[in-house]
Amino acid sequence: MLVAANIVVALVALLHIYFLVLEMFLWDKPMGLRAFGQSKEKAAITKVLAANQGLYNGFLAAGLFWGLSLGAQGTAIKVFFLGCVLVAGLFGAATASRKILFIQALPAAVGLALVLMSG
């Protein structure tokens, strides 16, 4: 169970690195425009906000990787950061797009459940 938990935690962390790249570097590029379904004009206006959001996603990923790097001693850190990802995903689903529930919140919930069951 621990191996499965750590794999899911790593996948959630990698997903947040992907979000960081999309939001900080590709926001107003074709890939970012497609991912977030917006126009070049809107992307230009919101670029600084997106970069800030991307940075926060990077902090979430860093926390998850930190928890993984500590082995058994990192359980509480993984729980904390998965909880942060879950809350962010629920908030995003409620305020921005329902698909965030499945892209961000669900993987975090699965990872959190696996970490709690294995620890």
N, C-alpha and C positions, 0 to 999 in steps of 0.2 A: 504494500500500500504506500509506503514511503517513496518508493521509486516513482510510482504513478503521480503522487502528489508533487514531487519535485519537477517532474516533466511538465505538468500543467502550470506550475508556478513559473517555470522557465518560459513556457509558451506565452503566458500572460505578460511577462516582462518583455519578451521580444515583440509582442503585439504593441506594447507601449513605446518601444523604440521606433517601430513603424509609424505610430501616430506622431511621435516627435518629428520624424523626417517629413511626413506629410504636412504637418502644421507649421514647422519652422522653415522648411526649405522648398517645399513643393506647393504651397498654398495657392499661389497664383499661376502655377504651371498647369498644363493640360491634365496631368495625373491628379493633382490636388483639386482642380476644378471639377473633374468627374467624380472623385471620391466624395466631395461635399455638395455636389449638385448646385454650383453657383456660377455666376457670371464673372468675367474678368473685372468688371467695374466694382462689383460687391467685394470680390477678393482683394482688390487694391485698397478699398476703404477699411477692411477688417484685418489686413495683413499683420499689423503689430499685435492685435489681440490674439490672433491665431498663433503667433510666435510665442507669446506668453503662455498660452494653453499648451503648446508643444513642450515648452520647458518643464511645466508641471508634470506632463506625461513622462518626461525623462527622469524626473525625481522619483516617480512611482516605480519605474523600471529599475532605477538604481537601488531603491530600497528592497525590491524583490530579489535582485541579484545579491545584495548584501546578506539577506536572510539565507539564501541558498549557500553562500560561501561559508557560513558559520556552521553548517551541518546541523546536528541535533540542537545545538544551542541557538539556532536561528529561527526556531518555531514561532516564538512570540513576534519576531520581526515580520515573518511571512504573514502571520495572522493579521497584524496591524496594517501592512501595506495592501494585502488582499481586501481587507475591510474598506480601506480608502478607495480602492479601485471599484469595489462594489457600490459604495455610496455615490461615487462620481458617475458610475454607469446608470444607476437608478435616477439620479438627478438629471442627467443628460437625456435619458429616455422620457422623463416627464416634461422637460422643458424645450428640448431641441428636436430630437428625432427618436421615434419608437425603436428604430433598428439598433440604437445604442444599447438597448436592453440585451440584445442577442450578441452583439459584437464585443461589448465590454463587460456588462454586468454578469451575464451567464457564465463566461469563462472564469471570472473572479469567484463567483459563487461555487462553481465546481471545484476550483482550486482550494478555496477555503474549507469546503466540506472534506476534501481529501486530506488536507493538512491536519484538520482537527481529528479526523478518524485515525490518522497514522501517528499522532503524537500522544 
